[in-house]
């Protein structure tokens, strides 16, 4: 039977000099056809994953060095090849899980399994599953990349040796009925571990230039934070995707989209300066911070300074935002206060990275500074207005932002030094209906500054 599955080699991403090259992975050769070159690993990864899906390539190998593999990404079309009894054809079929057409039919389970093993090797299916006659118990065999555990830290993988390693003719047989990919003779790999911890300081130190000391700041949830001294006597924060979600569908792309929007404007005075970025051990960005965040000292600042900080946030939103670019991430912990020569200014960081990653993995959104639509998993053109209004409410009224506040009477009396005339402007910014808010953060700030 003529198979309908395309036979194309995997893709690989290899660093050559200052460029990241996307090319064909060739067994026993590093001279595959080159498809594209990119200035950053993130853009190369986005291109390669799109090409993998468009060309129906089985998988993508991302190399960190000539003998170290950083990550594997599998095309869902090549996730599994299944051998099972089909009474309709009176034999055993070998069918990709993502397809409906059998690649081959054999009279016995043993012969079907033998053919399937060769097809798995030929087309690079991630796993082969061979069921019993009742379709209940099965034996499973992983792709050689997984059997060699090539992405595990410390494993040295020689691409030139792959073609020389003989493939077994029979599947590695676990106990019937087990769902694990490792046989009884093979130890379970890292993929069998139930939980994945945050990246260690040593891992970050090996990946992030200029890092000599790393401290955990927040290592819960989908995004982790670390602090570190940076060169020139400044401080930096590192934001990374949790390793638990690093290779989930859509996560690298979600991180990259938010990061690239930020990077395109990090030269603006009130947008946090990006020091460095990368994808090992997960997608990460290191950026400049001050000694404090607004979350730390916001309610200790003089009233006039609080209003000035809101002006800096408005300037940052104007620099990064656009008519077709809904923004989020305008929360106190992302507003950093920098001081130099007696001058204080605020810079805004993150720019929705955490929201985008949580959204990609389906985690609920919560927090006092989130707009109602964010809790529903969407952004609008005035989400940033709501978030800035919530920060202004917290700074000017020293109260936790309300669950809803649409009337000036719902706003408490502001702190001393701030006029009550700000109340209708805060109420409008906190409207549950996005269309009822000010049309931009700049418009909100102007109304507050005039009312103060």
N, C-alpha and C positions, 0 to 999 in steps of 0.2 A: 504493500500500500504506500502510495506516495505521501510523505508527510507534508502538512501545510505549515509546519513551524519553520520560520526563517532561520537559516544557519549563518549567524554573524558572530564575530568574536566579541568578547566583553570590551568595554572601554576602560582606559586608565588615565589618571591625572598624575603627571610627573613634573617635578620642578626642574627646569633647565636654566641655570643662571638666575636672572631676576624674573623669569617668566614661568607661568604654569601652562603646561602643554596637555591638550586632550588628544589622545591617540588610541589606535586599536591595541588591545592587549594580545600579544602573540605568544603562544607557548614556546618557550625556549628562545625568545628574541625580544629585544627592547626597541626594535626598529619597525613598529607598526605604523600604519598610515596616520599622518597627523591631520586632525580636523580643525583645530583652532588653538590659538595662544591667548593668554589673558595676563593682565598685570597683577591680579590678585587671585588667591585660592578660592575665595567666595564666589567670584564671578565665573571662574572655571568650573566650579562645582555646579552652579546653576545651569550653565550651558550643557555640561556633560549629562546631568540628570534628564534634562529636556530631550537631548539627543538619544539617550538610552531608551526613553519611552517612545519617541517618534520613530526610531529605526528598529524598534523591537529587539534591542540588544539584551542579553540575559542579565548582565550585572555591570557594575562600575567599581573599579579598584582605585582607591586614592592612596598614593605612596607618600610617606613622609620623608623617606630617604631611599637610596637604591636598594636597601635590604630590609626596610621597615614599612609595613602597610598600616596606614592610619585608620582606614574605614572601608567597609564594603557596603554597597547599596544594591539591592536586588530589584529587578523589574518584576512586578506582581504577575506578569504573564508566565514567568519562569520559576514561580515559587515551588511548584510541586508537580511531579509526574507520578501517576497512580496506576497500579496494576490491580485489576479486580475481575472477578468472574462476571460474564455477561451472558445470561441464558438466552437472550434474543439471538445472538450470533453463535451460540453453542461453543464458546471458547473464552479465553482470557484476553482482555484488551489492555493496551497501554495508552492512557489518555492524559494530556495535560489538564490540570484542574481548571485552568482558565479557558479551556476550549471544549468543543463538543465532538470533534473528530478523532477517532482512534489513530494513533501513529502506526500501530501494528496489532495483529491478532494472532494468538498462538493457541495450540490445542491443550497445552498444560501450563500449570502455574510456574513450574521450573523453567520451561522454555521462555515464557513471557517475562519472567524476572531476569533471565539472561539477556534477552533483547533490550529490556528496559535499562539495564545497567549500562549497556553500550550507548543507548540513546541519551541517557543522562550525561555521560561523559562527552558525547559528540555535541550536544546542544547546550550544555552547561545549565541544567536544571538545578535549583537549590537543593531539593531533596527528592528522594524516590521512596514511595510508600507502596509496599506489596501486601495486599489483604489476603485473608484466608477465604475459603469457599463460601463462608457465611457473610463475609463483608464486615466482620466485627473486630477481629484481631489483625494486627499487621506487624510487619518488620519495616524498619526505616533505615535509609542510607543517605548521609549528607554528601554534598558536593565536597570535592577535595579541599577547597579553600577553607571550609568549615572544619573538616577533619584535621587539617594542619593547624587550625586555630590561628590563622596568619595575622589577625589584628590584635592579638593579645600582647600586652606590654612585654618587651624583652624578646619576643619571638623574631628571629631573623629569617626572612623568607627570600630564597633565591629564585627569581623568575626563570633563570636559565636552566634550573634543575627540574622544573615542573615536568617538562616533556620527557625527562629521563626516568621519572618515578613510575613504575608499572602500576596500572590500575588493577585491582582484584577483579576477577571474573564474576564472583558471586557477591551479593550484598553482605556488608558487615551485619551479623545477625544479633540483634538484641533479643531479650526474652519475648516470646509472643505476647501481644497485648499491651506492651509498654509503648508510651508515646514519646519517650526520650530519643534524641538522635544519637546518643553514645551507646555503644555495646557494653556488655558486662566487663569486657577486658579493657575498656577505655575509660579513663577518668572523665568526669563531667567537666566541661569547660566553663568559662565565665558566663556564657549565656544561660547556664542552668542555675545561676545564683538568683535568688528571689529579689534582692534589693541591690541597688547601685548607689554607692556613696558619692559625695561631692569630689571634685578633682582635688588632689592633695596639693599642698604648697610645692612639693617637689615636682609634680607634673606640670604645674603652671610655670615654675621656675625654668623648666626645660623648654617651654614653649614660648614664653613671653620675653622678649628682649628687655634688658635693663632691670630685670626683677632680681633683687637680692634678698628680700624678706617679704613674706606673704602672711597676712593674718585673715582668718575667717571673719566675715562681717555678717553674712546672712546666707546660710546654706540649706534653707528649706524651700520647697516649692519647685517650680519649673525653671526658675532663673536664680543663680547664685551670685553672691557678691563677695569680693575680697578687697582688702586695702593693702597698699604697698608704697614704700618710698620710691620716688622716681628721680632720674638724674636732674641736676640743676637745683636740688634742694626743694623740689615740689613733691606733692603727694598725688597718688593716683588711685583710682578704683577700677577693679576689673569685674566686668559683668560677663558671666558665662551661662550657657544653657546647661541645665542639669544633665549629667550623663545618662540618666534614666530615660530622657526624652530626646537625646541628641540625634538619633537616626530615625525618629518617627516621621511618617509621611507629612510633608509640609513644614516641618520645623526649621530645617536649614534655610528654606526659602523665606519663611516668615521672619526669621532673625535677619537675614540679608536685606530684605526690603526695608525694614525699619532702620537698620544700620546704615544703609546706603543713603537714605534720605537725610539722616543726621550727618553723615560724613560730607555730603555735598554742601553743607552750610556751617561746618564747624569752625570756619574762619570768622564768623560773625561775632561781635563783641560779647554777646550774652548767651552764646551756644558753647557748651563745654568742648574743649579742645581734645580731639582724639589723638592719643599717643601712638597706638599700634593696635592691630587686630589680627585674627587668625581663626583656624578651625580645629586646632589640636590643643588639648584633648577633646574639646567640643568648640562650637562657635563662641568666640569671645571678643571683647573690645576693652581696651585699657584707655582711660581718659583722665584729664586733669581735674582735681578737686581741690577745695580749700580745707581749712581746718574744721569747718562746721557745715552742716546742712541746715536748711530752713527748719526742718523737723526738730533739730537739736535746740536752736536758740531763737526761733521766730517770735515767740511771745515774750522774749526778753529785750527785743529791739525797741528803740523809741518809735513813737507813732509815725513820725515823718519818714523814718527809715523803712518802716514796713510798707508804706505807700511807694517809696522809691523801688523797693524790691519787686513790687507788683509791676512797676514800669519796666524793669529789666526782663521779667517774665513775658510781658507783652511784646517787647522788642524781639525776644528770642522766638516767640510764636510767629511773629510777622516774617522773620527771616527764614524759618523752616517751612511754614505753611504755604498753601496755595489754594486756589479756587477748587481744585479737584483732589486735595490732599487732606482728608480729615486727620486731625492730630489728637494724641493723648499722651499721657505720661507727665502732665503738669501737676505733680503732687509734691508736698514739702520735701520728702527725702531725695527727690531728684533735682532740687534747687540747691546749688552749692555756693557758699559765700567766700569770695576771695578778697584778701586785703593786701594792699601794697602801697607803701608811702602814705599811709593814712587814708587812702581811698578804698572804699568797699564797693564791690559790684557782685551781682549774682549771675551765675551761669546755669543753664538747664541742660540736663543729660538724660540719657535713656531713650526718650522720644518714642515710647510705645513698644519697645523691645519686649518687655515682660508681658504686656497685654497681648501682643501678637503671638508669642510662644504659647502662652496659656490657651489662647483661642485655637491654635493649631492642634493642640493635644486634647482639647475638649474639657479643660478644667474650668470650673466656675469662677466668675469674676466677682470680687467683693472688696470693700474698703470704703471708708467715709468720703473719699474725694472722687469716687467714680460717678459718672453721669448715669441716669436711669437706663439709657440705651446700651451703655457698656455692660451693664449687668445682664442684658439680654443677648450679648455677644455681637454688638454692632457699633459702628462709629457714625457720627453725622458731622456736618460742616460746622456745628456749634458745640461739639463735645468738649473742645478745648476751652470754650467760653464757660461752660458749666464747671469744669475742673478749676479754672482760674477763679471763678466766682466762689467756689468752695474754699480755696486757699485764702481768698480775701475775707470771707466770712470768718474763718478761723483766726486770721491775723487781726482783723479789726473788731471782732466781737468776742474773741477768746472763748469760743464755744466750738464743740465738735460739729461739723457740718450736718445739717438736718437731713432726715430721710426725704423730706419734701418741704419746700417753702416757696409758695407762689404769690404771697401777699406781703406788702411792706409791714403789716402788723405782726407777721410771724417772725420778723427779724428782731432780735433783742437790741437793747441800747448798746451802741458801740463803746469802745474804750475811751477814756479821757483823752482829749486832743483830737478826736475824730467826730465830725458832725453827724447828727442823725439823718442828714440829707442823703447819706450813702445807702440808706435802707431800701428805697425802691429800686436802686440799681443792682443791689445784691439780690433782691427778690427776683428781679427779671433774669439775672444770670442763672439763678437756680431753678428756673421754670422747668417743669417736667417735660413740656413740649419743646423740642429743639427749635421750632420755628418762632417761639415767643421770646427767645433770648436775644441779646445783642448780636449783631451779625459777625462780630469779630472780637478777639481778645483786646485789640487796640481800642475799639469803640468802648468796651467795658472799662478799660483803664482810664480813658479820657473822662468818662462820666464820673468815675470815682474820684479822680484827681480834682475835678472841678467842684465836686460836692464836699470834699474834705475841707 
